[in-house]
Amino acid sequence: MKKYLLSFIILSFIFSACESTPKSQKAASTETTQTAARSTEGWLGSYMQLKDALVNEQQDLAVQAATEFLNQISLIDKSAIAEANLKAFEALLPGIDYDLNQIVNLEIEEQRIVFKALSEKAVQLTRLIGSNETVYVQFCPMYAGGAAWLSLNEEIRNPFYGDKMLTCGVVQETLNP
């Protein structure tokens, strides 16, 4: 009996963290996220545009953002990366390139699957080369065994479920400039 009660409490906690948000709230928050993403240049801005496209279930915009991300990742100045991080940075690039090329050719649900892998690499990339802005590592325990992504806002906007579970997740870590 205690085992069932404990299971019920844990599941209740998870589902309460993952309740859906009305579309009117979604629209206001999405606008804030998109404005913040436009203020970020380079690969991180393209990543944020890709994340926002998945949040808003906009497959075509996700393709555009992934294409721009591919362009931006090649423009990163390797000479500005600390020598101790350069090897790890270069090791991430083929996987990022592969993931982005996959996203360009997939439907939105498959894009989300690949976005999970891409986000793992983007978190590592941010830790390696830093950012000019505060970046939040957010985490959804419900998607495919758990999935992390980056955001410029502390507010959760889950790219893995769109409006089905828009606010599912927690801020796992804050990466300061």
C-alpha positions as a Markdown table, in Angstrom:
| # | Residue | x | y | z |
|---|---|---|---|---|
| 1 | Met | 0.0 | 0.0 | 0.0 |
| 2 | Lys | 2.8 | 2.4 | 0.9 |
| 3 | Lys | 4.4 | 1.6 | -2.5 |
| 4 | Tyr | 1.3 | 2.6 | -4.4 |
| 5 | Leu | 0.9 | 5.8 | -2.3 |
| 6 | Leu | 4.5 | 6.8 | -3.0 |
| 7 | Ser | 4.0 | 6.1 | -6.8 |
| 8 | Phe | 0.8 | 8.1 | -6.8 |
| 9 | Ile | 2.6 | 11.1 | -5.1 |
| 10 | Ile | 5.5 | 11.0 | -7.6 |
| 11 | Leu | 3.2 | 10.8 | -10.6 |
| 12 | Ser | 1.1 | 13.6 | -9.2 |
| 13 | Phe | 4.2 | 15.8 | -8.8 |
| 14 | Ile | 5.3 | 15.1 | -12.4 |
| 15 | Phe | 2.0 | 15.8 | -14.0 |
| 16 | Ser | 1.5 | 19.0 | -11.9 |
| 17 | Ala | 4.8 | 20.3 | -13.3 |
| 18 | Cys | 3.5 | 19.5 | -16.8 |
| 19 | Glu | 0.1 | 21.0 | -16.9 |
| 20 | Ser | -1.0 | 22.7 | -20.1 |
| 21 | Thr | -1.3 | 26.5 | -20.5 |
| 22 | Pro | -4.2 | 28.3 | -22.3 |
| 23 | Lys | -3.3 | 29.5 | -25.8 |
| 24 | Ser | -3.8 | 33.1 | -24.9 |
| 25 | Gln | -1.0 | 32.8 | -22.4 |
| 26 | Lys | 1.1 | 30.9 | -25.0 |
| 27 | Ala | 0.8 | 33.8 | -27.5 |
| 28 | Ala | 2.1 | 36.4 | -25.1 |
| 29 | Ser | 5.0 | 34.3 | -23.9 |
| 30 | Thr | 5.9 | 33.2 | -27.4 |
| 31 | Glu | 6.2 | 36.8 | -28.5 |
| 32 | Thr | 8.6 | 37.5 | -25.6 |
| 33 | Thr | 10.7 | 34.4 | -26.5 |
| 34 | Gln | 10.9 | 35.4 | -30.2 |
| 35 | Thr | 11.9 | 39.0 | -29.3 |
| 36 | Ala | 14.7 | 37.7 | -27.1 |
| 37 | Ala | 15.9 | 35.3 | -29.8 |
| 38 | Arg | 16.1 | 38.1 | -32.3 |
| 39 | Ser | 18.4 | 40.0 | -30.0 |
| 40 | Thr | 20.8 | 37.1 | -30.0 |
| 41 | Glu | 23.1 | 36.8 | -32.9 |
| 42 | Gly | 24.9 | 33.8 | -34.3 |
| 43 | Trp | 24.3 | 30.2 | -33.7 |
| 44 | Leu | 22.5 | 30.7 | -30.4 |
| 45 | Gly | 20.0 | 33.0 | -32.0 |
| 46 | Ser | 19.3 | 30.4 | -34.7 |
| 47 | Tyr | 19.0 | 27.7 | -32.0 |
| 48 | Met | 16.4 | 29.8 | -30.2 |
| 49 | Gln | 14.5 | 30.4 | -33.5 |
| 50 | Leu | 14.5 | 26.6 | -34.0 |
| 51 | Lys | 13.2 | 26.0 | -30.5 |
| 52 | Asp | 10.5 | 28.6 | -30.9 |
| 53 | Ala | 9.4 | 27.1 | -34.2 |
| 54 | Leu | 9.0 | 23.7 | -32.4 |
| 55 | Val | 7.2 | 25.3 | -29.5 |
| 56 | Asn | 4.7 | 26.9 | -32.0 |
| 57 | Glu | 4.5 | 23.8 | -34.2 |
| 58 | Gln | 5.8 | 25.7 | -37.2 |
| 59 | Gln | 7.7 | 23.1 | -39.3 |
| 60 | Asp | 8.6 | 25.4 | -42.1 |
| 61 | Leu | 10.2 | 27.9 | -39.7 |
| 62 | Ala | 12.0 | 25.1 | -38.0 |
| 63 | Val | 13.6 | 24.2 | -41.4 |
| 64 | Gln | 14.6 | 27.8 | -42.0 |
| 65 | Ala | 16.1 | 28.1 | -38.5 |
| 66 | Ala | 18.0 | 24.8 | -38.8 |
| 67 | Thr | 19.4 | 26.0 | -42.2 |
| 68 | Glu | 20.5 | 29.3 | -40.6 |
| 69 | Phe | 22.0 | 27.4 | -37.6 |
| 70 | Leu | 24.1 | 25.4 | -40.1 |
| 71 | Asn | 25.4 | 28.7 | -41.6 |
| 72 | Gln | 26.0 | 30.3 | -38.2 |
| 73 | Ile | 27.8 | 27.3 | -36.7 |
| 74 | Ser | 30.4 | 27.5 | -39.5 |
| 75 | Leu | 31.1 | 31.2 | -38.6 |
| 76 | Ile | 32.2 | 30.6 | -35.0 |
| 77 | Asp | 35.7 | 32.1 | -34.6 |
| 78 | Lys | 37.7 | 29.1 | -33.4 |
| 79 | Ser | 40.6 | 31.5 | -32.4 |
| 80 | Ala | 38.4 | 32.9 | -29.7 |
| 81 | Ile | 37.8 | 29.5 | -28.1 |
| 82 | Ala | 40.1 | 28.6 | -25.2 |
| 83 | Glu | 42.7 | 26.1 | -26.3 |
| 84 | Ala | 41.6 | 23.7 | -23.6 |
| 85 | Asn | 38.0 | 23.7 | -25.1 |
| 86 | Leu | 38.9 | 23.6 | -28.8 |
| 87 | Lys | 39.2 | 19.8 | -29.2 |
| 88 | Ala | 35.8 | 19.3 | -27.5 |
| 89 | Phe | 34.3 | 22.0 | -29.6 |
| 90 | Glu | 35.6 | 20.4 | -32.8 |
| 91 | Ala | 34.3 | 17.0 | -31.7 |
| 92 | Leu | 30.7 | 18.5 | -31.3 |
| 93 | Leu | 30.6 | 20.0 | -34.8 |
| 94 | Pro | 30.0 | 16.8 | -36.9 |
| 95 | Gly | 27.1 | 15.8 | -34.7 |
| 96 | Ile | 25.5 | 19.3 | -34.8 |
| 97 | Asp | 25.9 | 19.3 | -38.5 |
| 98 | Tyr | 24.3 | 15.9 | -38.8 |
| 99 | Asp | 21.3 | 16.8 | -36.5 |
| 100 | Leu | 20.6 | 20.0 | -38.4 |
| 101 | Asn | 20.7 | 18.3 | -41.8 |
| 102 | Gln | 18.2 | 15.8 | -40.4 |
| 103 | Ile | 15.8 | 18.5 | -39.1 |
| 104 | Val | 15.7 | 20.1 | -42.5 |
| 105 | Asn | 14.3 | 16.9 | -44.0 |
| 106 | Leu | 11.8 | 15.8 | -41.4 |
| 107 | Glu | 8.2 | 16.3 | -40.3 |
| 108 | Ile | 7.7 | 18.2 | -37.0 |
| 109 | Glu | 7.4 | 15.2 | -34.7 |
| 110 | Glu | 10.6 | 13.7 | -36.1 |
| 111 | Gln | 12.3 | 17.2 | -35.9 |
| 112 | Arg | 11.6 | 17.1 | -32.2 |
| 113 | Ile | 13.3 | 13.7 | -31.8 |
| 114 | Val | 16.4 | 15.1 | -33.5 |
| 115 | Phe | 16.1 | 18.4 | -31.5 |
| 116 | Lys | 16.6 | 16.4 | -28.3 |
| 117 | Ala | 20.0 | 15.2 | -29.5 |
| 118 | Leu | 20.9 | 18.6 | -31.0 |
| 119 | Ser | 20.0 | 20.3 | -27.7 |
| 120 | Glu | 22.3 | 18.0 | -25.7 |
| 121 | Lys | 25.1 | 19.2 | -28.0 |
| 122 | Ala | 24.0 | 22.8 | -27.8 |
| 123 | Val | 24.1 | 22.7 | -24.0 |
| 124 | Gln | 27.7 | 21.3 | -24.2 |
| 125 | Leu | 28.6 | 24.0 | -26.8 |
| 126 | Thr | 27.3 | 26.8 | -24.6 |
| 127 | Arg | 29.3 | 25.5 | -21.7 |
| 128 | Leu | 32.4 | 25.3 | -23.9 |
| 129 | Ile | 32.3 | 28.7 | -25.7 |
| 130 | Gly | 29.9 | 30.7 | -23.4 |
| 131 | Ser | 27.3 | 33.2 | -24.4 |
| 132 | Asn | 26.9 | 37.0 | -24.1 |
| 133 | Glu | 23.5 | 36.4 | -22.4 |
| 134 | Thr | 22.2 | 34.3 | -19.5 |
| 135 | Val | 21.0 | 31.0 | -20.9 |
| 136 | Tyr | 18.8 | 28.6 | -19.0 |
| 137 | Val | 19.1 | 24.8 | -19.4 |
| 138 | Gln | 15.5 | 23.6 | -19.1 |
| 139 | Phe | 14.4 | 20.0 | -18.7 |
| 140 | Cys | 11.2 | 18.0 | -19.4 |
| 141 | Pro | 11.1 | 14.7 | -17.6 |
| 142 | Met | 8.2 | 13.4 | -19.7 |
| 143 | Tyr | 9.7 | 13.5 | -23.2 |
| 144 | Ala | 11.6 | 10.3 | -24.3 |
| 145 | Gly | 13.1 | 9.6 | -20.8 |
| 146 | Gly | 13.8 | 13.3 | -20.2 |
| 147 | Ala | 15.0 | 16.0 | -22.5 |
| 148 | Ala | 17.0 | 19.2 | -22.0 |
| 149 | Trp | 17.0 | 22.4 | -24.1 |
| 150 | Leu | 18.3 | 25.9 | -23.9 |
| 151 | Ser | 16.2 | 29.1 | -23.4 |
| 152 | Leu | 16.9 | 32.8 | -23.0 |
| 153 | Asn | 13.9 | 33.0 | -20.6 |
| 154 | Glu | 13.4 | 31.4 | -17.3 |
| 155 | Glu | 9.7 | 30.7 | -18.2 |
| 156 | Ile | 9.2 | 27.1 | -19.6 |
| 157 | Arg | 8.1 | 26.8 | -23.2 |
| 158 | Asn | 8.5 | 23.1 | -24.1 |
| 159 | Pro | 9.6 | 22.5 | -27.7 |
| 160 | Phe | 8.9 | 18.8 | -27.4 |
| 161 | Tyr | 5.2 | 18.9 | -26.9 |
| 162 | Gly | 4.1 | 22.2 | -28.4 |
| 163 | Asp | 0.7 | 23.3 | -26.9 |
| 164 | Lys | -0.1 | 19.9 | -25.6 |
| 165 | Met | 2.3 | 20.3 | -22.6 |
| 166 | Leu | 3.6 | 23.8 | -23.1 |
| 167 | Thr | 4.8 | 24.4 | -19.6 |
| 168 | Cys | 6.1 | 20.9 | -18.8 |
| 169 | Gly | 9.6 | 21.2 | -17.4 |
| 170 | Val | 11.9 | 22.9 | -15.0 |
| 171 | Val | 15.0 | 25.1 | -15.1 |
| 172 | Gln | 17.8 | 22.7 | -14.5 |
| 173 | Glu | 20.7 | 25.1 | -14.7 |
| 174 | Thr | 21.5 | 28.8 | -15.3 |
| 175 | Leu | 24.6 | 29.6 | -17.5 |
| 176 | Asn | 25.7 | 33.1 | -17.0 |
| 177 | Pro | 27.8 | 35.1 | -19.4 |
